[in-house]
Amino acid sequence: MEASHPPAPFSSALRTATHEQHTEAERSPFMGHLLGGRLGLAAYRRYTEQLWCVYRALEDVPPALAADPVAGPFLRPELARLPELERDLAHLAGPGWRTGLSPLPATAAYAARIAACARDWPAGYVAHHYTRYLGDLSGGQAIRGIAEKTWGFPRKGDGVRFYVFADIANPAAFKRTYRSLLDALPLDDLEKHRVLDECRHAFTLNTAVFRALHQEFPLTA
């Protein structure tokens, strides 16, 4: 009889299940052109506005969520990005940055899905939390460096504060702790499969935003 192998940790299952979509998002034409320095500051500002809409949904959650045994442990104040995004937008667009700010339809759909999960399905909210914040702590750092070089932002200063986690001294250790929380989620197998599906859906929604931004800022020449 062959020896049975223990199931993979849930955090590993999440990473494996979303690998293909993660790669697709990273290779989106909009992000490739933006990070290649082929788009102007207006495109970066518009992208930052869409991030603000998404993170407002992630962080402006019902108070009861903090006490929820599934989602509550993930609501860590050191992750909060909304204040940093607002500082970046004030730098990019001035003190009246809220005037005229509008989400793209794809962004509105993404934010609405996050808000619905925060309200009705804590495990689904965790799926969106995971796909955003762990990505910010990883690939987001490369975006910061390129933005600083391309548009002359001060290092880790206004314009790129979204990517700076000043209250997380050791990102690698924080990510290990975060993955431990994922592995310890009090969910049965069926619910874990639903969370895997929601993670895939989160990447689909995010990629739709990139596609819409590409349509708004097509590369010419």
N, C-alpha and C positions, 0 to 999 in steps of 0.2 A: 504494500500500500504506500502510495506517495504521501510524503509529509505535506500537511496543509500549511499554507502561508497566511500569516495574519493580514488582514485588510490594510491597504495603504492608508496613512493618515489622511483625514479629510482635507487638510490644506494641500496635500500633494494631489489628491483627486481634483480639487478645484483648479490647480495650476495646469494639470494635464488636460482637463476638459476644455479649457479656454485657450490653450496654446495657439491653435490655428487662428482663432479670431483675434487674439492679442497681436499676432504677427501681421494680420491683415490691417488692423488699426494703425500699427506703427508704420506701415508702408502706404498709407493713404496719400494720394497725390497732394492734398492740401498741406499736410504736415511735412511732406518731403520738400515741397516748394518753400514753405515758410522757414523751415530749419536750414534749407539750403541758401537762404538769403535772397531768394528770387521774388519775394513778395514784400510789400512795404509795411510800414508801421501801422497803417490803417487795418490791414489784415490781422496783425497781432492784437490790436485793440479789440477788433470784432470777436476774435477767438476768446480773449479774456472776458469779454462781456458774456459770452455763452457759458464759460466756466462759472461766472458769478451766478447765473440762473440755476445751474445744476447744483452748485454748493449751497445755495440758499435752500433748495429742497432737501439736501442732505443734512443741513445743520439747524434748520428752523423746524424742528420736529416736535410732536406732542410731548409734553412733560412726562407723561406716563411711560414713555419709551425708556427713560433712564432707569426705571425700576424693573423693566422687563428682564426675565432671566436669560433670554436669548440675545436680545440686542443691547441691553444695558451695559454689559462689560466692554463693548466696543466704543461707547461714547466717551472718548478720551479728550479732555480739553486741549491737550498739546497738539492734537491733530487739526484743530479748527482752522479753516482756510478763509472763511468769509471776511474777517477783518483785514486780512492781508490782500485779498482780491480788491477790496474797496480802496485800500491805499494805492494799489497798482493802478486802478482805474482813475483815481484822482490825479495821479501823476500823468497818465496817458491822455486824459480828456479834460482835466480841470475840475474845480469843485462842483460844477453842474453835471457831472458825468451821468447821473441818473436820467437826466432829461433826454428823451429820445431813445433810451436804451430799450431794445426789444429783443425777445428771444426769437430765433428762427423757429419755424414750425417743428422741425426735428428736435430742437432743444426743448421746446415746450412739451413735446410728447415725452421726452426723456425725464424732465423734471416732474411731470405729472405721474409717471410710473413710480419714481422714487417716493413721492409724497403719498401715493396710494399704499405702497408697501409700509412706509413708516406709520401710517394710520391703521392698517388692517392686517399686516403680515410681517411681524418682526424678523422672521428668518429671511424673508425676501429682501427686507431692508439691509440685512447683513451682507447679502450678495452684492448689492450696489456699493455698500461701504467698502467692502473688500476690493472690488474692481477699481475703485477710484483711489483710495488712500495708499494702498500698497504700490500702485503704479506711480503715484506722486513721489513716494519715498525712493523709488528706484529710477525709472527712466526720466522722471521730471527733472532730475538734476542735470542731465545732459541738455535738456531744453533751456534751462537757466543759463548755462554757460554760453550756448549759441546765441541766445537773446542778448546777453550782455555784450558779446562781441559784435553782433550785427547792428544793434541800435544804440550802443554806447551807454547802456544803463550802468549805474554804479554797482560794483560787485555786491551781490546779495542785498541790493537796495531797492528803492522805489522803481517799480516797473517789473521786477521779478520776485517780489516778496512772496508771492503765492508758492514759489518753489523752495522757500527757505523755512525749515522747521526749527526755529530758534530754540524751542523748548524740548527738543529731542536731541540729547547730547550724543547718543550712539544709535544711529538709524538701524544698523545691522542687528543690535540687541533688541531694539524695539520690534523689528519685523519678526524676530524669533518668538517674542512674547505674543505678538499678534497671531502668529500661526498656531501657537499653543492654544489660544482661545478658540480658534476655528476647530482644532482637533477635539476640543472639549465641549463643543456645542451639544446641548441636551436634545438631540434630534434623532428620530428613528430613521431607518434606511430610506423609507419612502419620502420623508421630508428632506433628507439630504439630496435625493435625486431632484426634487423640486428646486432646491437651492442651486444645484448645478445648472439646471435649465435657466434659472433666473440670471445667473452669472453670464451665461451665453447671451441671453436677451440684453443684458446691460451692455455688452460689447457691441451688439447689433445696433442698439440705440446710439451709442457713442460714435460708431462708424457712420451712421446716418447724419450726425451733426457734421462730421468731417466732409461728407459728400456735399452737404448743403453749403458749407463754407467754400468748397472748391467751385461750386457753381457761382457763388457770389464774387469770388476772386479767382477767376480762371487765369492761368498763366498765359500771357501773350508774348509773342516773339519767340 
